[in-house]
Structures are given as C-alpha cells and as structure tokens.
C-alpha cells in the first residue's frame, strides 16, 4: 500500500510540470525549444543512476537507497521551486530524475518480501502492475492538478507542490516500509 503512494508521487512528478511549461518558459526568459534540454538532462541522469542505485540497493539495502533517492528528488523539487535561471532550473530538473529508481527499488523490496513469505513470483508481477497503474494515475492526476493550479495561483506557489509531495513520500518510505 505504501508503494502505491510512492508511485502516485512519481507519476505526479512526471505529469505535473507539463501544463506549467509555458509559464516556466516565460518566467525563466527562455525559448520554448529550451524545454527539450530539461527532458534530455533528466533522461541522461536517469540512464546513469538506475543501474548504479539499483546495485547499491542490492548491496546496502533497497529501503536505504530508496530513502536517499527520495531525499535527492525532494531536494531537487524544492530547488526547482526557487530556481531563477535556465541553468539552475536545468540542473535541478536533471537531479529530480532520481525518482526513476523508485520503481525498481520497490519491486526489489516486494520480491524480497514475497520470497521470504514463500509466495509465488506472480505476486511480485501483480504488485508491479498495481504500482505502474498508480504511476499512470499519478501522471494523469498531476497533469490535471498542475493545469488547474497554474490558472488559479502564482507559479511560485504552484511549483511548491512537488516538493511537498516528495517530502511526504520520504516519510511514507521511512515509517511505512520495511528493509529487504
């Protein structure tokens, strides 16, 4: 159940900013095409950190690495809320990409727990499907919420929401998840 909340936050991070891009472009004083750099930087970081953090999870504990990834994601989310230049926003956006390791670490934790209790591998597969559904629901909800909030509140306030959500995610993992 706790992992569903974590994946909802992951989905929110993936969908929330999309309706905000035109306001972000205006605020940062950049061209619309510069938004592509945000995605490129985050995808590059993602490709680098997933194998490294997944291996560190195997070595030092999946929950521990999940907490570190949540802290890094939360820090970057707060940085995004206060970034005032293209380069600052770009770096924070890239670092926010640490959320991509959440799902593999959660699957490892589920698999470990299921194996210890003697459950069939299909239990892990079903749990993974539920987590992906939560992620997709979060992405859709995040996009809808971001679009609604950006029309009602100043961008500086709207950008605080992902930071709040990722901090909550950290505490969900800290207090709700057992180590593998």
C-alpha positions, -999 to 999 in steps of 0.1 A, spaced: 0 0 0 28 25 8 44 18 -25 12 29 -43 15 63 -26 52 65 -37 43 57 -73 14 82 -72 41 109 -63 64 96 -90 35 99 -115 27 134 -102 63 144 -108 60 131 -144 28 148 -153 26 179 -131 50 202 -149 37 196 -184 9 223 -182 33 246 -165 60 247 -192 47 278 -209 47 297 -176 81 283 -168 95 294 -201 81 329 -196 94 331 -160 129 320 -170 130 341 -201 139 312 -224 126 299 -257 101 271 -259 126 248 -275 149 251 -245 124 229 -225 138 200 -245 170 204 -225 151 197 -193 139 163 -206 173 154 -221 192 162 -189 167 142 -168 168 112 -192 206 113 -192 208 113 -154 182 85 -153 202 63 -176 232 67 -153 216 64 -119 192 35 -123 218 7 -126 241 23 -100 214 29 -74 198 -5 -81 231 -22 -75 237 -1 -43 202 -12 -32 213 -49 -36 244 -42 -16 233 -19 12 195 -22 14 168 -12 -10 149 9 15 181 28 24 187 36 -13 150 44 -18 152 69 10 184 85 -5 167 88 -39 136 103 -22 158 129 -4 176 138 -36 143 140 -55 128 162 -28 158 185 -27 157 189 -64 119 195 -64 124 223 -38 153 237 -58 130 238 -89 105 259 -70 131 286 -63 153 284 -95 155 317 -112 178 309 -142 178 284 -170 210 267 -158 197 264 -122 164 250 -133 181 226 -157 204 212 -130 175 209 -105 153 193 -132 180 168 -140 186 159 -103 148 155 -98 153 125 -122 164 104 -92 127 93 -89 132 69 -117 149 44 -94 120 43 -71 100 17 -90 129 -8 -95 138 -5 -58 101 -10 -48 99 -41 -70 131 -54 -53 116 -49 -19 83 -66 -29 102 -95 -44 123 -99 -13 93 -98 10 73 -122 -13 102 -147 -15 107 -146 23 70 -155 28 70 -182 2 47 -165 -23 48 -173 -60 66 -149 -83 32 -139 -98 26 -119 -66 55 -97 -75 42 -93 -110 7 -84 -98 22 -59 -74 43 -44 -102 12 -40 -123 -6 -22 -95 24 1 -90 25 10 -127 -12 17 -126 -7 40 -96 22 57 -115 0 63 -146 -29 76 -124 -5 99 -107 8 112 -140 -27 120 -152 -38 135 -119 -6 155 -117 -11 170 -152 -47 179 -143 -38 194 -110 -9 213 -124 -31 228 -151 -58 237 -126 -34 252 -101 -14 273 -126 -46 290 -136 -56 298 -100 -23 305 -82 10 322 -89 37 299 -105 59 303 -75 32 287 -53 23 260 -78 60 249 -80 60 241 -43 35 212 -47 60 186 -60 84 195 -31 57 189 -6 47 156 -22 83 143 -24 89 152 13 57 133 22 70 104 0 102 103 20 83 99 53 60 73 38 90 52 30 108 60 63 79 49 85 59 26 63 84 4 45 105 -24 60 140 -31 47 146 -60 24 
